[in-house]
Amino acid sequence: ILADGALGELREAMKASGGWDSTALVVMSDHGYRALPGTRRPTLIVKPPLSTAPVAVSREVKLERVYDLVLGLLRGQVQTPADVVTVMAGTQ
């Protein structure tokens, strides 16, 4: 709950400064991995720079895909929610 509040404050500060729409944000957690079967806790949340809403990945995430995702974000190759889905599926 503490992390949720901190992320909410970060989002509001970025929106107030005008930086939210052009910023990429990646949040990763292991709580989804430890969740009980049937739960839908995301293990990865990504807000691409050309999107105002984040993409939640609620399945097991391979670290190689996260590496590709971060490199794609840094290189400007991942800009939209569809790009995130493609990279995380390993079909890029």
Buried (B, 14 or more C-beta within 10 A) or exposed (E): EEEEEEBEEBBEEBEEEEEBEEBBBBBBBEEBEEBEEEEEEBBBBBBBBEBEEBBBBBEEBEEEBBEBBBEBBEEEEBBEBEBBEBBBEEEE
